[in-house]
Amino acid sequence: MTIAVKTETPTRLEGKHRAMVVCFFLGLGSLVSWNSMLTIGDYYYQLFPKYHPSRVLTLVYQPFALGTMAILAYNESKINTRKRNIFGYTLFFASTLLVLALDFATSGKGGIGPFIGLCVLSACFGVADAHVQGGMLGDLSFMCPEFIQSFLGGLAASGALASGLRLLTKVSFEKTHNGLRKGATLFLAISTFFEFLCILLYAIVFAKLPIVKYYRKKAASEGSKTVSSDLAAAGIQTNSNQGDEDDTKQLERLSNKQLFFQNIDYAIGLFLIYVLTLSIIPGFLYENTGTHGLGSWYAPVLIAMYNVWDLISRYIPLIESLKLESRKGLMIAILSRFLFIPAFYFCSKYGDEGWMILLTSLLGVSNGYLTVCVLTVAPKGYKGPEQNALGNLLVLCLLCGLFAGVALDWLWLIGKGGF
């Protein structure tokens, strides 16, 4: 039996640029709420000075993201991608709104109760992140690489936007009564709006773009079951008698284990990229850089520089001559990043603000550039269902790296009496 969908090649740019813009905003919405919580760390350090908020909230977030992602990656071929992504964006929206509500309900007061509430909402962000990042990158893996690049650019833009707005609100409210809180609430309100926008973009706009429909029809013709709801939302129906053939194609596709071992260098590479990055960002920058002339501006400026250069570097691979595709070259570049650990250590002890800003910027450049290179190169050469599965596996490895990095970040406190 055959699937009753046509897989004609679309016009080269039919809907492509619109799809890239939508992917950018969907990437922005995937992390803008969480980045907002990290970027208003100076406010949370004022409310909860004894609880290491930047480290604890991140440590709570990661196990829920990782555990949820492991479950979703294992069952990836059976999960309705449309429902998965809409649930993720809706949970982001609701959780961000509740962070705002919690602050209003407690009148911006500290204490263990509000902090536990923040930890619960941080866990919700982790669950939402696993649904959205794995679902979107799996979905985009069988489309053109520019969609993945735009989505990853949006992820980085969420950090740059959060940092930019944080600096702006800090300037605007610094000399007013309760200025930190006013800036933080404005921040969270903007994040809530972006999450609502992403629900509408994914549910209504993205599925109906011609080039997106083409790639999803192609994936369905190759046996993918995860795209059926998105095709239906776009007004495309598949043959109801396709079940037996789909089952055969699912059996013929490579297993997750085979995909993992064929791409183990990419998986390990992503793990190592984020182990290193999260062992420094954000905890080290907030708690281990000492006191400098910038005062309370120091950590927000460092976070902003990291986020801006992370965003800029994600567009470097668009220049083909600058894109690193060699598997050996990628691994050498990834391993060389571990030189940042002694560099940050000695800079925090003996360097000034300029050197720390430079190091943080280079960390952002290497993080964004290598992430895009790995995630756009790895899915090539597979059928749609296999590309979807590989995208989920790579995101799982990325989240494993995030979790390990967050845990290792606590080692910077040894000998400082910070436990």
C-alpha positions in Angstrom: 0.0 0.0 0.0 1.1 3.6 -0.6 0.5 6.8 1.3 -1.9 9.1 -0.5 0.3 12.2 -0.3 2.4 13.8 -3.0 6.0 14.6 -2.4 6.7 17.0 -5.2 9.7 19.2 -4.8 8.7 22.7 -3.6 9.9 25.9 -5.3 13.4 26.5 -3.9 12.4 29.4 -1.6 8.7 28.8 -1.4 7.9 29.7 2.2 11.5 29.0 3.2 12.3 32.5 4.6 9.0 32.7 6.4 9.7 29.3 7.9 13.2 30.4 9.0 11.7 33.5 10.8 9.1 31.3 12.5 11.8 28.8 13.6 13.8 31.7 15.0 10.8 32.8 17.2 10.1 29.2 18.2 13.7 28.9 19.3 13.4 32.2 21.2 10.4 30.9 23.0 12.1 27.7 23.9 14.5 29.3 26.4 13.3 33.0 26.9 11.5 32.1 30.1 14.4 30.1 31.6 16.9 32.7 30.5 14.8 35.4 32.2 15.0 33.6 35.5 18.8 33.2 35.1 19.3 36.9 34.1 17.3 38.3 37.0 19.7 36.4 39.3 20.8 39.7 40.9 17.2 40.1 42.1 17.0 36.5 43.4 20.3 36.9 45.2 18.8 39.9 47.0 15.7 37.9 48.0 17.5 34.6 48.8 21.2 35.4 49.6 21.8 32.2 51.5 20.3 29.7 49.0 22.7 30.1 45.9 19.7 30.7 43.6 21.5 30.6 40.3 23.1 27.3 41.1 20.1 25.7 42.9 17.4 26.7 40.4 19.6 25.4 37.6 20.3 22.2 39.5 16.5 21.6 40.0 15.8 22.4 36.4 18.2 19.9 34.8 17.1 16.5 36.3 13.5 17.2 35.2 14.6 18.2 31.7 16.9 15.2 31.4 14.5 12.6 32.9 11.6 13.9 30.7 13.8 14.0 27.6 15.0 10.4 28.2 11.4 9.1 28.3 10.4 11.1 25.2 13.5 10.1 23.2 12.9 6.4 24.0 9.3 6.7 22.8 10.0 9.2 20.1 8.5 7.2 17.2 5.1 6.8 18.9 4.7 10.4 20.1 2.4 13.0 18.4 5.0 15.8 17.7 2.3 18.4 17.4 0.7 17.7 20.8 4.2 17.4 22.3 5.4 20.8 21.1 2.1 22.6 21.9 2.1 21.1 25.4 5.7 22.3 25.9 5.0 25.9 24.9 1.8 26.0 26.9 3.7 24.8 30.0 6.4 27.4 29.4 3.6 30.1 29.2 1.8 28.9 32.3 5.0 28.5 34.4 6.3 32.0 33.5 2.9 33.5 34.4 3.0 31.6 37.7 6.5 33.0 38.5 5.1 36.4 38.0 2.1 35.6 40.1 4.3 34.2 42.9 6.2 37.4 43.1 3.0 39.4 43.3 1.5 37.1 45.9 4.5 37.3 48.2 5.0 41.1 47.5 8.6 40.4 46.5 9.6 38.9 49.9 12.2 36.2 50.4 12.1 33.2 52.7 12.1 29.4 52.2 8.4 29.2 51.1 8.7 31.4 48.0 12.1 29.8 47.2 10.5 26.3 47.2 7.8 27.7 44.9 10.5 29.0 42.5 12.1 25.5 42.6 8.9 23.8 41.6 8.4 26.2 38.7 12.0 25.7 37.7 11.2 22.0 37.5 8.2 22.8 35.3 10.5 24.7 33.0 12.7 21.6 32.7 9.8 19.5 31.7 8.7 22.1 29.1 12.2 22.4 27.7 12.4 18.6 27.1 9.2 18.6 25.2 10.0 21.6 23.1 13.7 21.3 22.3 13.6 17.6 21.6 10.3 17.9 19.7 11.4 20.8 17.6 14.9 19.7 16.8 13.7 16.2 15.9 11.0 17.7 13.7 13.5 20.1 12.0 16.1 17.4 11.5 14.4 16.0 8.4 13.9 19.5 7.0 16.6 21.8 5.6 19.6 22.7 7.9 18.8 26.4 7.7 15.7 25.7 9.9 17.8 24.1 12.6 20.3 27.0 12.4 17.4 29.5 12.8 15.9 27.6 15.7 19.3 27.5 17.4 19.8 31.1 16.6 16.5 31.8 18.4 17.7 29.8 21.4 20.8 32.1 21.7 18.7 35.2 21.0 16.6 34.4 24.0 19.7 34.8 26.2 20.8 38.0 24.4 17.3 39.5 24.6 17.1 38.6 28.3 20.5 40.2 29.0 19.7 43.3 26.9 16.4 43.8 28.6 18.0 43.2 32.0 20.6 45.8 31.5 17.9 48.2 30.2 15.6 47.7 33.1 18.5 47.9 35.5 19.3 51.4 34.1 15.6 52.4 34.1 14.8 51.3 37.7 18.1 51.3 39.5 17.5 54.6 41.3 13.8 53.9 42.0 12.3 52.3 45.1 12.3 48.5 44.7 14.0 49.0 41.3 15.3 45.4 41.0 11.8 44.0 41.6 10.2 46.3 39.1 12.8 45.4 36.4 12.3 41.6 37.2 8.5 41.8 36.9 8.7 43.7 33.6 11.1 41.1 32.4 8.8 38.2 33.3 5.8 39.9 31.7 7.6 40.2 28.4 8.7 36.5 28.6 5.1 35.5 29.2 4.0 37.4 26.0 6.7 35.6 23.9 5.6 32.2 25.1 2.0 32.9 24.2 3.1 34.1 20.8 5.0 30.8 20.3 1.9 28.8 21.0 0.1 30.6 18.2 3.0 30.4 15.8 3.4 26.7 16.1 -0.2 25.7 16.3 -1.5 28.0 13.5 1.3 29.3 11.3 4.2 26.8 11.0 2.3 23.7 9.9 0.7 25.6 7.0 3.9 26.9 5.4 4.3 25.2 1.9 7.9 24.0 2.5 7.1 22.6 5.9 4.2 20.7 4.5 6.5 19.3 1.8 9.1 18.0 4.3 6.4 16.5 6.5 4.8 14.7 3.5 8.2 13.4 2.6 8.7 12.1 6.1 5.3 10.5 6.1 6.2 8.8 2.8 9.3 7.3 4.5 7.2 5.8 7.3 7.1 8.6 9.9 4.1 8.5 12.2 5.0 11.6 14.3 3.9 14.1 11.6 0.3 12.9 11.0 -1.3 15.5 13.3 0.7 18.4 11.8 -0.3 17.2 8.3 -3.9 17.1 9.3 -3.7 20.6 10.8 -2.4 21.7 7.4 -5.4 20.1 5.7 -3.5 17.1 4.3 -4.8 13.6 4.9 -2.9 10.4 4.6 -4.4 7.1 3.4 -6.1 5.2 6.2 -4.8 1.9 4.8 -1.1 2.8 5.2 -0.7 1.1 8.6 0.9 -2.1 7.5 3.4 -0.4 5.2 4.3 2.2 7.9 4.9 -0.7 10.4 7.2 -2.4 7.9 9.1 0.9 7.3 9.4 1.4 11.1 10.9 -2.0 11.4 13.4 -1.3 8.6 14.7 2.0 10.1 17.8 2.0 12.2 17.2 1.5 15.9 18.0 4.2 18.4 21.0 2.2 19.5 22.4 1.9 16.0 21.8 5.6 15.4 23.6 6.5 18.7 26.7 4.4 17.9 26.9 5.6 14.3 26.9 9.2 15.7 28.7 8.7 19.0 31.3 11.4 18.3 28.6 14.0 17.7 26.7 12.8 20.9 29.9 13.0 23.0 30.8 16.3 21.5 27.5 17.9 22.4 27.8 16.5 25.9 31.3 18.0 26.3 30.3 21.4 24.9 27.6 21.8 27.6 29.5 20.2 30.4 32.1 22.9 30.0 29.7 25.8 29.4 27.4 25.0 32.4 30.3 24.5 34.7 31.0 28.2 34.3 27.6 29.8 33.3 25.9 31.1 35.4 27.1 30.1 38.9 30.8 30.9 38.5 30.1 34.3 37.0 27.7 35.3 39.9 29.7 33.9 42.8 33.3 33.4 41.9 34.5 36.5 40.1 35.0 38.6 43.2 34.3 42.3 43.7 35.2 44.7 40.9 34.7 48.3 39.8 31.4 47.4 38.0 29.8 46.3 41.3 26.3 44.9 40.9 26.6 45.4 37.1 29.5 42.9 36.8 27.6 39.6 36.6 24.8 40.9 34.3 27.4 42.4 31.9 29.3 39.1 31.8 26.1 37.1 31.1 25.2 39.6 28.4 28.5 39.3 26.7 28.3 35.5 26.7 24.7 35.6 25.3 25.5 38.2 22.6 28.5 36.3 21.3 26.7 33.0 21.5 24.0 34.4 19.3 26.5 36.0 16.8 28.5 32.8 16.5 25.5 30.7 15.6 25.3 32.5 12.2 28.9 32.0 11.3 28.2 28.5 9.9 25.9 30.1 7.3 29.2 31.1 5.5 30.1 27.7 4.0 33.8 28.3 4.0 33.7 28.9 7.8 31.5 25.9 8.6 33.4 23.1 10.3 32.1 19.7 9.1 35.1 17.4 9.7 34.2 15.0 12.5 37.8 14.9 13.7 38.1 18.7 13.5 34.9 19.1 15.6 36.2 16.8 18.3 39.5 18.6 18.5 37.8 22.0 18.7 35.4 20.7 21.4 38.2 19.2 23.6 40.3 22.4 23.3 37.6 24.3 25.0 38.5 22.7 28.3 41.4 25.2 28.4 38.8 27.6 29.5 38.7 26.0 33.0 42.3 27.1 34.1 41.8 30.3 32.1 38.7 31.3 34.1 40.3 30.2 37.4 43.5 32.3 37.0 41.5 35.2 35.5 39.2 35.3 38.6 42.2 35.4 40.9 44.6 37.7 39.0 42.8 39.3 36.0 40.7 42.4 35.7 37.2 43.0 34.3 38.5 43.3 30.7 40.1 39.8 30.6 37.1 38.2 32.2 34.8 39.9 29.6 37.0 38.6 26.8 37.1 35.1 28.2 33.3 35.0 28.6 32.8 36.3 25.1 35.1 33.6 23.7 33.2 31.0 25.7 30.0 32.2 24.0 31.5 32.2 20.5 32.8 28.6 20.8 29.5 27.4 22.4 27.2 28.7 19.7 29.4 27.9 16.7 30.1 24.3 17.7 26.5 23.6 18.7 25.2 24.7 15.3 28.0 22.8 13.4 27.2 19.5 15.2 23.4 19.7 15.0 23.3 20.7 11.3 25.9 18.2 10.1 24.9 15.1 12.2 21.4 14.3 10.7 22.5 14.1 7.1 22.2 10.9 5.2 19.2 9.4 7.0 15.5 9.0 6.3 12.9 11.2 8.0 12.0 8.9 10.9 15.7 8.3 11.6 16.6 12.0 11.5 13.8 12.7 13.9 15.1 10.0 16.3 18.7 11.2 16.0 17.6 14.8 16.7 16.0 13.6 19.9 19.1 11.5 20.9 21.4 14.5 20.3 19.2 16.8 22.5 19.2 14.1 25.2 23.1 14.1 25.1 23.0 17.9 25.2 20.8 17.8 28.3 23.1 15.2 29.9 25.9 17.7 29.4 23.9 20.5 30.9 23.1 18.4 34.0 26.7 17.3 34.5 27.9 20.9 34.0 25.5 22.2 36.6 26.7 19.6 39.1 30.4 20.3 38.4 29.7 24.0 38.8 29.5 23.5 42.6 33.1 22.4 42.7 34.1 26.1 42.3 32.8 26.6 45.9 35.3 24.2 47.4 37.5 26.0 49.9 35.3 29.1 49.8 32.9 28.2 52.7 30.0 28.4 50.4 28.3 25.1 51.0 
